[in-house]
């Protein structure tokens, strides 16, 4: 199992646009990626304009397939237009 936590900071006034693009992406991930167990967007309670994406994949191949998917690539420009900087991404290995 591989976990991913991505911290995404967006520009002021871009929350609605970002959430709309991400919601569409998340639906596509859940429908089209059998190796993905979780793909959830969460909004920080303590940091303004900050989101966390919580992801779980069965293995490295599923993680690579996610990054190479057409729906992930198609969402890139819409998400990128909302960013206030590069996302911080942490990769985790499942235990047990």
Rosetta blueprint (number, residue, H / E / L):
1 X L
2 X E
3 X E
4 X E
5 X E
6 X E
7 X E
8 X E
9 X E
10 X E
11 X L
12 X L
13 X L
14 X L
15 X H
16 X H
17 X H
18 X H
19 X H
20 X H
21 X H
22 X H
23 X H
24 X H
25 X H
26 X H
27 X H
28 X H
29 X H
30 X H
31 X H
32 X H
33 X L
34 X L
35 X L
36 X E
37 X E
38 X E
39 X E
40 X E
41 X E
42 X E
43 X E
44 X L
45 X L
46 X L
47 X L
48 X L
49 X L
50 X E
51 X E
52 X E
53 X E
54 X E
55 X E
56 X E
57 X E
58 X L
59 X L
60 X H
61 X H
62 X H
63 X H
64 X H
65 X H
66 X H
67 X H
68 X H
69 X L
70 X H
71 X H
72 X H
73 X H
74 X H
75 X H
76 X H
77 X H
78 X H
79 X H
80 X H
81 X L
82 X L
83 X E
84 X L
85 X L
86 X L
87 X L
88 X E
89 X E
90 X E
91 X E
92 X E
93 X E
94 X L
95 X L
96 X L
